[in-house]
Amino acid sequence: MKVIFFDKLESTQEYARKMDLVSEPCVVMTDYQINGFGRSGPWISDKKDFTATYIFQKTQLFIKGIYLVVAYIVLIALEKFNKKFYIKWSNDILDADYNKVVGILIDNFDNLLIGIGADLGFLEIDKQIFFEELNKNFNELFFQENIFDNLYDKIEEKLCWKNSEVILYNLEKQVVAEGVYQGICKKTAGIIIDGHVYYERTLRQKNEKIILYNDLA
């Protein structure tokens, strides 16, 4: 996979948004990101952290449950370092103490953009080894047919707070749903709370970016 590397960059995602159509996958990386996208404000990284945007042709955009698929691909790369992690629906990864350690941002521009920010310094994980493992996972898994269905059981095993009481908020912290988090719907990749399925894409279209909480958050 072609690597476009910068010592310092405002944002790998912003740089990737301006790129022309790609004919093959590539990745934009930087050692120091000074104005990355974050839910609570700019995300600033240092040299120990992993800051990158993977760029694919838009045909991959139509993968069902794409956020969960990418989260699982990242998670198994992290677990090669003998640490435990969870997927926080729909696009974060938490460590065993429920600290957020990875954020994922997927954009649909001329290309499909997958931004990944991982706090490897905090985790004491070697960035180069992690990058090699992550690339291997993308190459082996991301282009499979029916990838979400194939990984469904493994993703379910890694869900944070499954079978616990949770509250589903929108970005304005308004309650969308609350109850027992029963898992992910295999047919639609929506989240199931008290028997009702909530669809990530529908909620996002209504500008309700979803955050998942419980008492441990």
N, C-alpha and C positions, 0 to 999 in steps of 0.2 A: 504494500500500500504506500502510495506517495505521501511524503511528509513535507508540509510547508511550515518551517520553523522560524520563530522570531524570538530574540532575546527578551523583548518587552513589547506588549501590545495592549491597546485599550481593551479589546474584547475579541476573543477568537470567534464568537458567534456573529458579532457585527462585521468582522472581516469576511466571514464566509457568506454572509447575506449579499455581499456585493460581487461575488464571484460569478463568472459565466457558467453555463451548463457544463457539467462534468461528464466525461465519457467513461470514467472508471473511478472507483472510490479513492478518496484521499482524506487527509486529516490536517487541520491547522492546529499548531501547538505553540505555546509560549512558556517561558520560565517565569515571567512576571506579567500578570494581568492586572491592570490598574482600574478598570471600569467595567467589570463583567456584570452580567445580569443576575440579580438575586432578588428573592421575594421581599426581603426587608431593606434593600438598598444595594448599591454597588458591591460586587464581590471582588475583593482584592486577594491575589494569591502571591505566594513567594516561591522560591526555587524548588522547595521540597514538595510542593503540591502538584497535582496533575490537573492541567487546564487545557482542554482540547475541544475542537468541534470536528466531528466526523461528517463527511460530505458524500452523499450517495445520490444516484439517480432517483427521480420522484416515483418510479415504479414501486420502490420499497415502502412508500408512504402508506400503502393500503394494507399493511400487515395488521391484522386484528390484534388489539391489545399491545400496540407497539411500545408504549411506555413501560409496560410490565416486562415485555421481552427484553428491551434494552437494560432495564434494571437488573434482570436476572443475569444477563451477559456480564454486566459489571460486577455483580455480587460474586459470581463464581470465580472471577479473576482475583477479587479481594480474598476469598476464602482459601486460595492457594497458599496464603501466608499463615494458615492455621489460626484464623480468627473467625468469630461468629458474627453474622450480619443478618439484618431483616430488610424486607421491602416494605416501605411505608407507601401505601397507595396514594397517588399513582406514580410518582416520579422521584422519590427520595430513597436513600439507603441509610439505615441506622446501624450503629454498632451494638454490641451486647448490652451496653448501658443506656441504650436509647438516645445516644447523641447522633445528630444528623452529621454524616461524614461524606455523603455524596449527593449532589443535586444534578438532575437531568433536565434539559430543555430541548424540545423538539420543535423545529420550525419548518414550515412549508413555503419556501421561496422558489427560485428557479430550480433549486436542488432541494433534496431532503437534508436537513441539518440536524445533527444530534450533538448537542453541547453537553459535556461531562466535566464537572468540577469535583475533584476528590481531595479531601484533606489528608493527604498521605503523610504530611509532616506530623500531624497529631497521631496518626495510626502507626507511625514508624515503619512505613512500607517503602521499599526501594522503588523509585518512579520508573526506571528503565525496565526492570523486571515486570512490574505491573503492566506497563505499556505493551510489552511483548505478549504477555498473557491475554490482555484485552484484545489485541489484534487477532490472535489465534482464535479466540472465542467468536469474534465477529465473522471471521472467514469460515469457521466451521458451522455456525448456527444461523446467522442472520439471513442467509439466502435460501434456507430450506423452505419448501412448500409447507403450509399449515404449521408454521413454527410455533404459534401460540398454543394450538391444540397439542402439539408434541411436547411442549414444556409445561403444560397446564398443571399437572400434579406436582412438579418440582417447584413451580412458582407458588402454589398454594401452601407448600411446606414452609416457605420462607416469608409468608405474610406476617407483618407485625400486628399484634393485638387481635388476631383472628379468635373468634369466640368470646371476645370481651365486649363490654359496653363501650360504645364510641359515640361521638358527636361529629356530624358532617357539617362543616361550615363553608360558606362562600368567602370570597376575598374580603368582603366587608364584615366578616365574622358573624353573619346572620346564619341561624341554624337552618340547614337544609333537611337533615334527618338525624335521628338519634335512636339508638337501640343496640342490639347485638350484631356485631360484625361477623357475618357468616361465611365470608369468602368472596370469590370472584365468579361471576357467571361465565361458564365455558362457552356458551353460545355467542355472547355479546361482549365479554370482557368488562361488563359493568360491575360495580361493587354491590354486594347484597347486604342489606341491613334490615333485620326483622322481616325477611322474606320478600322485600321489595328491592328491585334492581334499579340502581342509579347509573345513568350512562354518562361517562366522562365527556364524550364528544358533545352530547346534547347540552350538558351543563356548561361546558366551555363556550358554546355558541350563545349562551345567555349571559356571558361575562361572569359566570360563577366559577372561578378557578378554585378547585377543591383542595382543602387541607384536611387531614385526618388527625384527630386528637383523641387521647384518653388521659387518664390521671397521671400516666407516666411521662407525658410530653412536657 
